[in-house]
Amino acid sequence: MTNSIPHELIFGEIYIPPLLLVVALAYLLTSIVSAISVRFDFYKYIAVPAIAELSLLIIFTGLIGRLIII
């Protein structure tokens, strides 16, 4: 029987929760998608860009959390 409960990642004496790494990766992807959107001028179709970026962050966090098993 495998244990599917996520555990902390250990780097030396530093304990890092897996969700922190997932959110960091999601933030990186959100920044890349936002930069591409600005470059191709898609932001003129978005009323509130801050909410769009927050929504992308939440979507990417959910997707990465489902795809990566730590």
PyMOL Python script that loads the backbone (N, CA, C, O; Angstrom):
from pymol import cmd

cmd.read_pdbstr("""\
ATOM      1  N   MET A   1       0.842  -1.176   0.000  1.00  0.00           N
ATOM      2  CA  MET A   1       0.000   0.000   0.000  1.00  0.00           C
ATOM      3  C   MET A   1       0.888   1.242   0.000  1.00  0.00           C
ATOM      4  O   MET A   1       1.773   1.386   0.844  1.00  0.00           O
ATOM      5  N   THR A   2       0.641   2.130  -0.954  1.00  0.00           N
ATOM      6  CA  THR A   2       1.455   3.336  -1.046  1.00  0.00           C
ATOM      7  C   THR A   2       0.851   4.442  -0.194  1.00  0.00           C
ATOM      8  O   THR A   2      -0.362   4.523  -0.001  1.00  0.00           O
ATOM      9  N   ASN A   3       1.719   5.267   0.296  1.00  0.00           N
ATOM     10  CA  ASN A   3       1.289   6.397   1.116  1.00  0.00           C
ATOM     11  C   ASN A   3       1.184   7.620   0.215  1.00  0.00           C
ATOM     12  O   ASN A   3       2.207   8.144  -0.225  1.00  0.00           O
ATOM     13  N   SER A   4      -0.024   8.086  -0.071  1.00  0.00           N
ATOM     14  CA  SER A   4      -0.224   9.192  -1.001  1.00  0.00           C
ATOM     15  C   SER A   4      -0.332  10.542  -0.299  1.00  0.00           C
ATOM     16  O   SER A   4      -0.638  11.544  -0.945  1.00  0.00           O
ATOM     17  N   ILE A   5      -0.093  10.588   0.988  1.00  0.00           N
ATOM     18  CA  ILE A   5      -0.140  11.854   1.709  1.00  0.00           C
ATOM     19  C   ILE A   5       1.152  12.616   1.430  1.00  0.00           C
ATOM     20  O   ILE A   5       2.238  12.067   1.619  1.00  0.00           O
ATOM     21  N   PRO A   6       1.057  13.879   0.979  1.00  0.00           N
ATOM     22  CA  PRO A   6       2.287  14.619   0.697  1.00  0.00           C
ATOM     23  C   PRO A   6       3.051  14.928   1.982  1.00  0.00           C
ATOM     24  O   PRO A   6       2.463  15.254   3.014  1.00  0.00           O
ATOM     25  N   HIS A   7       4.340  14.820   1.894  1.00  0.00           N
ATOM     26  CA  HIS A   7       5.209  15.104   3.026  1.00  0.00           C
ATOM     27  C   HIS A   7       6.107  16.280   2.674  1.00  0.00           C
ATOM     28  O   HIS A   7       6.229  16.654   1.507  1.00  0.00           O
ATOM     29  N   GLU A   8       6.723  16.847   3.672  1.00  0.00           N
ATOM     30  CA  GLU A   8       7.617  17.967   3.444  1.00  0.00           C
ATOM     31  C   GLU A   8       8.858  17.500   2.695  1.00  0.00           C
ATOM     32  O   GLU A   8       9.303  16.360   2.835  1.00  0.00           O
ATOM     33  N   LEU A   9       9.395  18.402   1.905  1.00  0.00           N
ATOM     34  CA  LEU A   9      10.672  18.160   1.252  1.00  0.00           C
ATOM     35  C   LEU A   9      11.751  18.719   2.164  1.00  0.00           C
ATOM     36  O   LEU A   9      11.589  19.791   2.746  1.00  0.00           O
ATOM     37  N   ILE A  10      12.840  17.995   2.285  1.00  0.00           N
ATOM     38  CA  ILE A  10      13.887  18.390   3.227  1.00  0.00           C
ATOM     39  C   ILE A  10      15.140  18.765   2.450  1.00  0.00           C
ATOM     40  O   ILE A  10      15.675  17.959   1.688  1.00  0.00           O
ATOM     41  N   PHE A  11      15.605  20.000   2.650  1.00  0.00           N
ATOM     42  CA  PHE A  11      16.871  20.477   2.105  1.00  0.00           C
ATOM     43  C   PHE A  11      17.743  20.890   3.274  1.00  0.00           C
ATOM     44  O   PHE A  11      17.590  21.985   3.816  1.00  0.00           O
ATOM     45  N   GLY A  12      18.653  20.016   3.662  1.00  0.00           N
ATOM     46  CA  GLY A  12      19.461  20.279   4.843  1.00  0.00           C
ATOM     47  C   GLY A  12      18.588  20.203   6.072  1.00  0.00           C
ATOM     48  O   GLY A  12      18.048  19.142   6.384  1.00  0.00           O
ATOM     49  N   GLU A  13      18.439  21.310   6.777  1.00  0.00           N
ATOM     50  CA  GLU A  13      17.559  21.366   7.934  1.00  0.00           C
ATOM     51  C   GLU A  13      16.337  22.246   7.675  1.00  0.00           C
ATOM     52  O   GLU A  13      15.681  22.703   8.611  1.00  0.00           O
ATOM     53  N   ILE A  14      16.039  22.479   6.396  1.00  0.00           N
ATOM     54  CA  ILE A  14      14.904  23.308   6.023  1.00  0.00           C
ATOM     55  C   ILE A  14      13.793  22.412   5.496  1.00  0.00           C
ATOM     56  O   ILE A  14      14.003  21.639   4.562  1.00  0.00           O
ATOM     57  N   TYR A  15      12.613  22.516   6.094  1.00  0.00           N
ATOM     58  CA  TYR A  15      11.453  21.753   5.656  1.00  0.00           C
ATOM     59  C   TYR A  15      10.586  22.642   4.768  1.00  0.00           C
ATOM     60  O   TYR A  15      10.181  23.733   5.170  1.00  0.00           O
ATOM     61  N   ILE A  16      10.308  22.161   3.558  1.00  0.00           N
ATOM     62  CA  ILE A  16       9.517  22.935   2.611  1.00  0.00           C
ATOM     63  C   ILE A  16       8.249  22.151   2.284  1.00  0.00           C
ATOM     64  O   ILE A  16       8.332  21.002   1.851  1.00  0.00           O
ATOM     65  N   PRO A  17       7.070  22.758   2.487  1.00  0.00           N
ATOM     66  CA  PRO A  17       5.835  22.063   2.134  1.00  0.00           C
ATOM     67  C   PRO A  17       5.697  21.945   0.614  1.00  0.00           C
ATOM     68  O   PRO A  17       6.095  22.858  -0.110  1.00  0.00           O
ATOM     69  N   PRO A  18       5.144  20.842   0.125  1.00  0.00           N
ATOM     70  CA  PRO A  18       5.019  20.645  -1.324  1.00  0.00           C
ATOM     71  C   PRO A  18       4.141  21.705  -1.997  1.00  0.00           C
ATOM     72  O   PRO A  18       4.384  22.068  -3.148  1.00  0.00           O
ATOM     73  N   LEU A  19       3.131  22.199  -1.291  1.00  0.00           N
ATOM     74  CA  LEU A  19       2.259  23.204  -1.891  1.00  0.00           C
ATOM     75  C   LEU A  19       3.019  24.492  -2.193  1.00  0.00           C
ATOM     76  O   LEU A  19       2.684  25.192  -3.148  1.00  0.00           O
ATOM     77  N   LEU A  20       4.028  24.813  -1.400  1.00  0.00           N
ATOM     78  CA  LEU A  20       4.831  26.007  -1.655  1.00  0.00           C
ATOM     79  C   LEU A  20       5.549  25.890  -2.997  1.00  0.00           C
ATOM     80  O   LEU A  20       5.608  26.858  -3.756  1.00  0.00           O
ATOM     81  N   LEU A  21       6.090  24.720  -3.290  1.00  0.00           N
ATOM     82  CA  LEU A  21       6.769  24.521  -4.566  1.00  0.00           C
ATOM     83  C   LEU A  21       5.779  24.545  -5.730  1.00  0.00           C
ATOM     84  O   LEU A  21       6.095  25.059  -6.803  1.00  0.00           O
ATOM     85  N   VAL A  22       4.595  23.995  -5.524  1.00  0.00           N
ATOM     86  CA  VAL A  22       3.568  24.007  -6.574  1.00  0.00           C
ATOM     87  C   VAL A  22       3.132  25.434  -6.871  1.00  0.00           C
ATOM     88  O   VAL A  22       2.982  25.803  -8.036  1.00  0.00           O
ATOM     89  N   VAL A  23       2.927  26.240  -5.839  1.00  0.00           N
ATOM     90  CA  VAL A  23       2.519  27.635  -6.034  1.00  0.00           C
ATOM     91  C   VAL A  23       3.647  28.435  -6.693  1.00  0.00           C
ATOM     92  O   VAL A  23       3.376  29.302  -7.524  1.00  0.00           O
ATOM     93  N   ALA A  24       4.890  28.163  -6.341  1.00  0.00           N
ATOM     94  CA  ALA A  24       6.015  28.861  -6.971  1.00  0.00           C
ATOM     95  C   ALA A  24       6.092  28.536  -8.461  1.00  0.00           C
ATOM     96  O   ALA A  24       6.328  29.427  -9.277  1.00  0.00           O
ATOM     97  N   LEU A  25       5.897  27.283  -8.816  1.00  0.00           N
ATOM     98  CA  LEU A  25       5.898  26.893 -10.222  1.00  0.00           C
ATOM     99  C   LEU A  25       4.704  27.500 -10.957  1.00  0.00           C
ATOM    100  O   LEU A  25       4.835  27.934 -12.101  1.00  0.00           O
ATOM    101  N   ALA A  26       3.550  27.531 -10.308  1.00  0.00           N
ATOM    102  CA  ALA A  26       2.362  28.142 -10.911  1.00  0.00           C
ATOM    103  C   ALA A  26       2.569  29.644 -11.112  1.00  0.00           C
ATOM    104  O   ALA A  26       2.129  30.201 -12.118  1.00  0.00           O
ATOM    105  N   TYR A  27       3.234  30.299 -10.166  1.00  0.00           N
ATOM    106  CA  TYR A  27       3.517  31.729 -10.309  1.00  0.00           C
ATOM    107  C   TYR A  27       4.454  31.975 -11.490  1.00  0.00           C
ATOM    108  O   TYR A  27       4.283  32.940 -12.235  1.00  0.00           O
ATOM    109  N   LEU A  28       5.437  31.103 -11.653  1.00  0.00           N
ATOM    110  CA  LEU A  28       6.351  31.226 -12.785  1.00  0.00           C
ATOM    111  C   LEU A  28       5.600  31.075 -14.108  1.00  0.00           C
ATOM    112  O   LEU A  28       5.814  31.857 -15.034  1.00  0.00           O
ATOM    113  N   LEU A  29       4.731  30.084 -14.200  1.00  0.00           N
ATOM    114  CA  LEU A  29       3.945  29.899 -15.416  1.00  0.00           C
ATOM    115  C   LEU A  29       2.989  31.066 -15.664  1.00  0.00           C
ATOM    116  O   LEU A  29       2.799  31.486 -16.805  1.00  0.00           O
ATOM    117  N   THR A  30       2.396  31.582 -14.604  1.00  0.00           N
ATOM    118  CA  THR A  30       1.508  32.735 -14.735  1.00  0.00           C
ATOM    119  C   THR A  30       2.275  33.954 -15.243  1.00  0.00           C
ATOM    120  O   THR A  30       1.769  34.706 -16.076  1.00  0.00           O
ATOM    121  N   SER A  31       3.476  34.144 -14.750  1.00  0.00           N
ATOM    122  CA  SER A  31       4.290  35.272 -15.219  1.00  0.00           C
ATOM    123  C   SER A  31       4.639  35.131 -16.697  1.00  0.00           C
ATOM    124  O   SER A  31       4.633  36.113 -17.440  1.00  0.00           O
ATOM    125  N   ILE A  32       4.942  33.912 -17.117  1.00  0.00           N
ATOM    126  CA  ILE A  32       5.274  33.677 -18.528  1.00  0.00           C
ATOM    127  C   ILE A  32       4.059  33.924 -19.412  1.00  0.00           C
ATOM    128  O   ILE A  32       4.164  34.589 -20.442  1.00  0.00           O
ATOM    129  N   VAL A  33       2.900  33.388 -19.012  1.00  0.00           N
ATOM    130  CA  VAL A  33       1.679  33.585 -19.802  1.00  0.00           C
ATOM    131  C   VAL A  33       1.286  35.061 -19.829  1.00  0.00           C
ATOM    132  O   VAL A  33       0.842  35.555 -20.864  1.00  0.00           O
ATOM    133  N   SER A  34       1.439  35.760 -18.733  1.00  0.00           N
ATOM    134  CA  SER A  34       1.119  37.190 -18.694  1.00  0.00           C
ATOM    135  C   SER A  34       2.049  37.984 -19.598  1.00  0.00           C
ATOM    136  O   SER A  34       1.609  38.898 -20.295  1.00  0.00           O
ATOM    137  N   ALA A  35       3.325  37.643 -19.590  1.00  0.00           N
ATOM    138  CA  ALA A  35       4.281  38.340 -20.454  1.00  0.00           C
ATOM    139  C   ALA A  35       3.961  38.100 -21.932  1.00  0.00           C
ATOM    140  O   ALA A  35       4.069  39.011 -22.753  1.00  0.00           O
ATOM    141  N   ILE A  36       3.573  36.889 -22.257  1.00  0.00           N
ATOM    142  CA  ILE A  36       3.185  36.587 -23.638  1.00  0.00           C
ATOM    143  C   ILE A  36       1.913  37.338 -24.011  1.00  0.00           C
ATOM    144  O   ILE A  36       1.783  37.837 -25.129  1.00  0.00           O
ATOM    145  N   SER A  37       0.977  37.415 -23.070  1.00  0.00           N
ATOM    146  CA  SER A  37      -0.275  38.135 -23.324  1.00  0.00           C
ATOM    147  C   SER A  37      -0.032  39.622 -23.559  1.00  0.00           C
ATOM    148  O   SER A  37      -0.662  40.230 -24.424  1.00  0.00           O
ATOM    149  N   VAL A  38       0.874  40.201 -22.794  1.00  0.00           N
ATOM    150  CA  VAL A  38       1.208  41.614 -22.975  1.00  0.00           C
ATOM    151  C   VAL A  38       1.926  41.811 -24.305  1.00  0.00           C
ATOM    152  O   VAL A  38       1.682  42.785 -25.017  1.00  0.00           O
ATOM    153  N   ARG A  39       2.804  40.884 -24.627  1.00  0.00           N
ATOM    154  CA  ARG A  39       3.578  40.996 -25.868  1.00  0.00           C
ATOM    155  C   ARG A  39       2.670  40.977 -27.101  1.00  0.00           C
ATOM    156  O   ARG A  39       2.887  41.730 -28.051  1.00  0.00           O
ATOM    157  N   PHE A  40       1.650  40.109 -27.078  1.00  0.00           N
ATOM    158  CA  PHE A  40       0.740  40.009 -28.221  1.00  0.00           C
ATOM    159  C   PHE A  40      -0.521  40.852 -28.054  1.00  0.00           C
ATOM    160  O   PHE A  40      -1.475  40.713 -28.819  1.00  0.00           O
ATOM    161  N   ASP A  41      -0.518  41.724 -27.051  1.00  0.00           N
ATOM    162  CA  ASP A  41      -1.570  42.729 -26.833  1.00  0.00           C
ATOM    163  C   ASP A  41      -2.949  42.108 -26.578  1.00  0.00           C
ATOM    164  O   ASP A  41      -3.963  42.626 -27.047  1.00  0.00           O
ATOM    165  N   PHE A  42      -2.982  40.989 -25.829  1.00  0.00           N
ATOM    166  CA  PHE A  42      -4.255  40.377 -25.445  1.00  0.00           C
ATOM    167  C   PHE A  42      -4.864  41.058 -24.214  1.00  0.00           C
ATOM    168  O   PHE A  42      -6.042  40.861 -23.916  1.00  0.00           O
ATOM    169  N   TYR A  43      -4.079  41.842 -23.514  1.00  0.00           N
ATOM    170  CA  TYR A  43      -4.576  42.473 -22.293  1.00  0.00           C
ATOM    171  C   TYR A  43      -5.595  43.565 -22.571  1.00  0.00           C
ATOM    172  O   TYR A  43      -6.304  43.988 -21.658  1.00  0.00           O
ATOM    173  N   LYS A  44      -5.684  44.026 -23.800  1.00  0.00           N
ATOM    174  CA  LYS A  44      -6.689  45.044 -24.095  1.00  0.00           C
ATOM    175  C   LYS A  44      -8.101  44.470 -24.073  1.00  0.00           C
ATOM    176  O   LYS A  44      -9.074  45.223 -24.038  1.00  0.00           O
ATOM    177  N   TYR A  45      -8.223  43.152 -24.092  1.00  0.00           N
ATOM    178  CA  TYR A  45      -9.532  42.497 -24.028  1.00  0.00           C
ATOM    179  C   TYR A  45      -9.926  42.110 -22.601  1.00  0.00           C
ATOM    180  O   TYR A  45     -11.023  41.594 -22.384  1.00  0.00           O
ATOM    181  N   ILE A  46      -9.057  42.350 -21.637  1.00  0.00           N
ATOM    182  CA  ILE A  46      -9.312  41.980 -20.242  1.00  0.00           C
ATOM    183  C   ILE A  46      -9.636  43.236 -19.455  1.00  0.00           C
ATOM    184  O   ILE A  46      -8.886  44.211 -19.485  1.00  0.00           O
ATOM    185  N   ALA A  47     -10.763  43.205 -18.749  1.00  0.00           N
ATOM    186  CA  ALA A  47     -11.197  44.385 -18.002  1.00  0.00           C
ATOM    187  C   ALA A  47     -10.335  44.628 -16.766  1.00  0.00           C
ATOM    188  O   ALA A  47      -9.932  45.760 -16.501  1.00  0.00           O
ATOM    189  N   VAL A  48     -10.053  43.565 -16.008  1.00  0.00           N
ATOM    190  CA  VAL A  48      -9.264  43.698 -14.781  1.00  0.00           C
ATOM    191  C   VAL A  48      -8.103  42.698 -14.847  1.00  0.00           C
ATOM    192  O   VAL A  48      -8.281  41.529 -14.505  1.00  0.00           O
ATOM    193  N   PRO A  49      -6.920  43.144 -15.281  1.00  0.00           N
ATOM    194  CA  PRO A  49      -5.790  42.223 -15.445  1.00  0.00           C
ATOM    195  C   PRO A  49      -5.333  41.553 -14.150  1.00  0.00           C
ATOM    196  O   PRO A  49      -4.853  40.420 -14.183  1.00  0.00           O
ATOM    197  N   ALA A  50      -5.474  42.229 -13.021  1.00  0.00           N
ATOM    198  CA  ALA A  50      -5.037  41.636 -11.749  1.00  0.00           C
ATOM    199  C   ALA A  50      -5.876  40.407 -11.406  1.00  0.00           C
ATOM    200  O   ALA A  50      -5.343  39.404 -10.931  1.00  0.00           O
ATOM    201  N   ILE A  51      -7.166  40.479 -11.640  1.00  0.00           N
ATOM    202  CA  ILE A  51      -8.029  39.327 -11.371  1.00  0.00           C
ATOM    203  C   ILE A  51      -7.734  38.209 -12.364  1.00  0.00           C
ATOM    204  O   ILE A  51      -7.791  37.033 -12.003  1.00  0.00           O
ATOM    205  N   ALA A  52      -7.422  38.561 -13.607  1.00  0.00           N
ATOM    206  CA  ALA A  52      -7.072  37.546 -14.600  1.00  0.00           C
ATOM    207  C   ALA A  52      -5.794  36.817 -14.198  1.00  0.00           C
ATOM    208  O   ALA A  52      -5.709  35.597 -14.336  1.00  0.00           O
ATOM    209  N   GLU A  53      -4.802  37.548 -13.704  1.00  0.00           N
ATOM    210  CA  GLU A  53      -3.559  36.910 -13.259  1.00  0.00           C
ATOM    211  C   GLU A  53      -3.784  36.039 -12.035  1.00  0.00           C
ATOM    212  O   GLU A  53      -3.218  34.950 -11.942  1.00  0.00           O
ATOM    213  N   LEU A  54      -4.596  36.497 -11.099  1.00  0.00           N
ATOM    214  CA  LEU A  54      -4.914  35.690  -9.922  1.00  0.00           C
ATOM    215  C   LEU A  54      -5.653  34.419 -10.331  1.00  0.00           C
ATOM    216  O   LEU A  54      -5.396  33.344  -9.789  1.00  0.00           O
ATOM    217  N   SER A  55      -6.562  34.544 -11.277  1.00  0.00           N
ATOM    218  CA  SER A  55      -7.290  33.374 -11.764  1.00  0.00           C
ATOM    219  C   SER A  55      -6.350  32.384 -12.437  1.00  0.00           C
ATOM    220  O   SER A  55      -6.469  31.177 -12.229  1.00  0.00           O
ATOM    221  N   LEU A  56      -5.424  32.881 -13.236  1.00  0.00           N
ATOM    222  CA  LEU A  56      -4.438  31.997 -13.865  1.00  0.00           C
ATOM    223  C   LEU A  56      -3.582  31.297 -12.816  1.00  0.00           C
ATOM    224  O   LEU A  56      -3.273  30.113 -12.954  1.00  0.00           O
ATOM    225  N   LEU A  57      -3.202  32.019 -11.778  1.00  0.00           N
ATOM    226  CA  LEU A  57      -2.404  31.422 -10.713  1.00  0.00           C
ATOM    227  C   LEU A  57      -3.167  30.282 -10.044  1.00  0.00           C
ATOM    228  O   LEU A  57      -2.595  29.222  -9.788  1.00  0.00           O
ATOM    229  N   ILE A  58      -4.434  30.487  -9.764  1.00  0.00           N
ATOM    230  CA  ILE A  58      -5.248  29.452  -9.126  1.00  0.00           C
ATOM    231  C   ILE A  58      -5.433  28.259 -10.059  1.00  0.00           C
ATOM    232  O   ILE A  58      -5.354  27.110  -9.622  1.00  0.00           O
ATOM    233  N   ILE A  59      -5.678  28.525 -11.338  1.00  0.00           N
ATOM    234  CA  ILE A  59      -5.844  27.434 -12.304  1.00  0.00           C
ATOM    235  C   ILE A  59      -4.566  26.629 -12.437  1.00  0.00           C
ATOM    236  O   ILE A  59      -4.601  25.399 -12.409  1.00  0.00           O
ATOM    237  N   PHE A  60      -3.432  27.311 -12.584  1.00  0.00           N
ATOM    238  CA  PHE A  60      -2.164  26.593 -12.709  1.00  0.00           C
ATOM    239  C   PHE A  60      -1.819  25.824 -11.436  1.00  0.00           C
ATOM    240  O   PHE A  60      -1.278  24.720 -11.511  1.00  0.00           O
ATOM    241  N   THR A  61      -2.123  26.389 -10.274  1.00  0.00           N
ATOM    242  CA  THR A  61      -1.875  25.681  -9.018  1.00  0.00           C
ATOM    243  C   THR A  61      -2.686  24.396  -8.959  1.00  0.00           C
ATOM    244  O   THR A  61      -2.168  23.354  -8.559  1.00  0.00           O
ATOM    245  N   GLY A  62      -3.946  24.460  -9.353  1.00  0.00           N
ATOM    246  CA  GLY A  62      -4.786  23.270  -9.357  1.00  0.00           C
ATOM    247  C   GLY A  62      -4.300  22.227 -10.346  1.00  0.00           C
ATOM    248  O   GLY A  62      -4.270  21.036 -10.034  1.00  0.00           O
ATOM    249  N   LEU A  63      -3.920  22.665 -11.531  1.00  0.00           N
ATOM    250  CA  LEU A  63      -3.444  21.717 -12.542  1.00  0.00           C
ATOM    251  C   LEU A  63      -2.127  21.060 -12.142  1.00  0.00           C
ATOM    252  O   LEU A  63      -1.970  19.846 -12.265  1.00  0.00           O
ATOM    253  N   ILE A  64      -1.194  21.856 -11.670  1.00  0.00           N
ATOM    254  CA  ILE A  64       0.100  21.300 -11.265  1.00  0.00           C
ATOM    255  C   ILE A  64      -0.065  20.397 -10.053  1.00  0.00           C
ATOM    256  O   ILE A  64       0.582  19.353  -9.960  1.00  0.00           O
ATOM    257  N   GLY A  65      -0.924  20.792  -9.129  1.00  0.00           N
ATOM    258  CA  GLY A  65      -1.177  19.965  -7.955  1.00  0.00           C
ATOM    259  C   GLY A  65      -1.779  18.612  -8.315  1.00  0.00           C
ATOM    260  O   GLY A  65      -1.512  17.616  -7.643  1.00  0.00           O
ATOM    261  N   ARG A  66      -2.589  18.569  -9.367  1.00  0.00           N
ATOM    262  CA  ARG A  66      -3.192  17.319  -9.799  1.00  0.00           C
ATOM    263  C   ARG A  66      -2.201  16.463 -10.601  1.00  0.00           C
ATOM    264  O   ARG A  66      -2.248  15.234 -10.543  1.00  0.00           O
ATOM    265  N   LEU A  67      -1.310  17.117 -11.346  1.00  0.00           N
ATOM    266  CA  LEU A  67      -0.404  16.381 -12.228  1.00  0.00           C
ATOM    267  C   LEU A  67       0.859  15.878 -11.522  1.00  0.00           C
ATOM    268  O   LEU A  67       1.343  14.784 -11.814  1.00  0.00           O
ATOM    269  N   ILE A  68       1.385  16.671 -10.602  1.00  0.00           N
ATOM    270  CA  ILE A  68       2.628  16.309  -9.927  1.00  0.00           C
ATOM    271  C   ILE A  68       2.299  15.686  -8.572  1.00  0.00           C
ATOM    272  O   ILE A  68       1.650  16.308  -7.731  1.00  0.00           O
ATOM    273  N   ILE A  69       2.742  14.487  -8.379  1.00  0.00           N
ATOM    274  CA  ILE A  69       2.557  13.815  -7.096  1.00  0.00           C
ATOM    275  C   ILE A  69       3.895  13.840  -6.370  1.00  0.00           C
ATOM    276  O   ILE A  69       4.876  13.255  -6.829  1.00  0.00           O
ATOM    277  N   ILE A  70       3.921  14.521  -5.240  1.00  0.00           N
ATOM    278  CA  ILE A  70       5.164  14.642  -4.465  1.00  0.00           C
ATOM    279  C   ILE A  70       5.131  13.619  -3.349  1.00  0.00           C
ATOM    280  O   ILE A  70       6.074  13.533  -2.563  1.00  0.00           O
TER     281      ILE A  70
END
""", "prot")
cmd.dss("prot")
cmd.show_as("cartoon", "prot")
cmd.util.cbc("prot")
cmd.orient("prot")
